[in-house]
Amino acid sequence: MPKSKVPKKRMFRDFSMQDKKYIKRNNLKRLKQVRMKVQREWDVSFAEIEFLLWAYDLQFFTIDYASKDLGYNKTNLSNRIIYPLQQRDMLYKHFNKLTPSQTMEDHLFRDETKYNYRVRYAITQRARLLVQAFYRELED
């Protein structure tokens, strides 16, 4: 067993902090406390917070892309996370089903038409503020 370099006078403490030169970043240490605080203040679940953290750097996304990237079932993701967030104004339809054009080139060269178009969602400014508040709390 290696010999400890901790002074004997610290032997009866509950904890002893590691020297700063050995620890580069430790922002996630308070993850649980920050998560609980954000959940209380913004009235969101942890799964919704995780989803917003994932979507923060995207301009828009489809449910198909989100479910594949996150490893969720498409139906569960849409029913449990996307639609509740949309009802609370944290997500909106960036491109709706009526957006695709009706030009002949679009019908010839695109897989998606007016009838099978997948809606593109994006996070709102309110959701961006939530994510920024979450990161700010972690850094404090």
Legacy VTK file of the C-alpha trace (Angstrom):
# vtk DataFile Version 3.0
C-alpha trace
ASCII
DATASET POLYDATA
POINTS 140 float
0.000 0.000 0.000
1.445 3.404 -0.952
2.463 5.761 1.785
0.088 8.702 2.144
1.447 12.223 1.776
-1.463 13.693 3.736
-0.385 15.130 7.096
-1.455 13.118 10.155
-3.288 16.120 11.635
-5.924 15.745 8.848
-6.603 12.146 9.789
-9.827 12.861 11.685
-11.444 15.257 9.177
-14.516 14.287 7.181
-12.853 15.444 3.966
-9.714 17.090 2.670
-9.616 19.041 -0.585
-7.214 17.946 -3.324
-4.582 20.501 -4.338
-5.787 22.755 -7.216
-2.795 21.909 -9.403
-4.044 18.312 -9.750
-7.634 19.233 -10.651
-8.150 21.030 -13.963
-11.970 21.172 -14.189
-14.563 20.118 -11.698
-17.742 21.853 -12.912
-19.872 18.703 -12.810
-19.279 18.190 -9.107
-22.441 20.123 -8.302
-24.480 18.594 -11.129
-27.188 17.149 -8.884
-27.672 20.363 -6.887
-27.814 22.488 -10.049
-30.194 20.044 -11.726
-32.560 20.123 -8.736
-32.455 23.926 -8.604
-33.182 24.326 -12.324
-35.982 21.747 -12.115
-37.638 23.719 -9.301
-37.211 27.151 -10.872
-38.155 26.278 -14.456
-40.625 23.426 -13.799
-38.928 20.896 -16.105
-37.958 17.260 -15.603
-34.397 15.993 -15.753
-35.086 14.239 -19.078
-36.317 17.544 -20.516
-33.205 19.359 -19.250
-30.990 16.714 -20.852
-32.899 17.052 -24.116
-32.560 20.851 -24.128
-28.832 20.532 -23.402
-28.590 18.194 -26.399
-30.597 20.503 -28.696
-28.898 23.739 -27.587
-26.346 23.873 -30.419
-28.758 22.779 -33.187
-30.631 25.203 -35.442
-33.378 22.618 -35.918
-33.902 18.838 -35.798
-36.412 16.146 -36.646
-37.829 13.631 -34.197
-36.166 10.874 -36.260
-32.716 12.458 -35.891
-33.185 13.141 -32.175
-34.378 9.617 -31.430
-31.471 8.026 -33.320
-28.851 10.317 -31.807
-30.140 9.992 -28.242
-31.074 6.319 -28.470
-34.736 6.877 -27.565
-37.858 5.331 -29.013
-39.432 7.849 -31.433
-42.911 7.609 -29.917
-41.695 7.904 -26.332
-39.442 10.843 -27.173
-42.211 12.739 -28.894
-44.899 11.979 -26.272
-42.801 12.408 -23.129
-40.361 15.161 -24.064
-41.001 17.013 -27.327
-44.761 17.621 -27.099
-44.733 18.681 -23.407
-41.840 21.075 -24.128
-43.742 22.428 -27.118
-46.813 23.061 -24.940
-44.668 24.998 -22.460
-43.138 27.169 -25.208
-39.668 25.666 -25.089
-39.860 24.073 -28.544
-41.532 25.255 -31.720
-42.005 23.983 -35.264
-39.235 25.604 -37.265
-40.426 24.146 -40.576
-43.975 22.854 -40.633
-45.564 20.371 -43.039
-46.856 23.164 -45.236
-43.366 24.575 -45.835
-42.111 22.356 -48.725
-42.549 23.924 -52.116
-44.590 22.450 -54.933
-42.032 22.885 -57.724
-41.344 20.039 -60.112
-37.633 19.931 -59.164
-38.507 19.385 -55.513
-40.754 16.463 -56.384
-38.132 14.889 -58.626
-35.014 15.321 -56.482
-36.232 15.241 -52.882
-37.384 12.272 -50.850
-39.739 14.403 -48.779
-42.839 15.911 -50.315
-45.829 17.713 -48.856
-47.330 14.366 -47.835
-44.379 12.731 -46.073
-42.476 15.777 -44.800
-40.969 15.461 -41.327
-41.470 18.542 -39.177
-38.309 20.336 -38.046
-38.312 21.525 -34.436
-36.106 24.129 -32.746
-35.704 25.385 -29.185
-37.099 28.783 -28.233
-35.304 31.704 -26.612
-36.830 30.701 -23.268
-35.235 27.252 -23.562
-31.901 28.818 -24.529
-32.068 30.961 -21.381
-32.742 27.840 -19.300
-29.664 26.103 -20.745
-27.520 29.201 -20.220
-28.718 29.450 -16.611
-27.869 25.757 -16.126
-24.311 26.254 -17.432
-23.863 29.441 -15.412
-24.907 27.653 -12.207
-22.463 24.827 -12.934
-19.583 27.258 -13.393
-20.196 29.136 -10.143
LINES 1 141
140 0 1 2 3 4 5 6 7 8 9 10 11 12 13 14 15 16 17 18 19 20 21 22 23 24 25 26 27 28 29 30 31 32 33 34 35 36 37 38 39 40 41 42 43 44 45 46 47 48 49 50 51 52 53 54 55 56 57 58 59 60 61 62 63 64 65 66 67 68 69 70 71 72 73 74 75 76 77 78 79 80 81 82 83 84 85 86 87 88 89 90 91 92 93 94 95 96 97 98 99 100 101 102 103 104 105 106 107 108 109 110 111 112 113 114 115 116 117 118 119 120 121 122 123 124 125 126 127 128 129 130 131 132 133 134 135 136 137 138 139
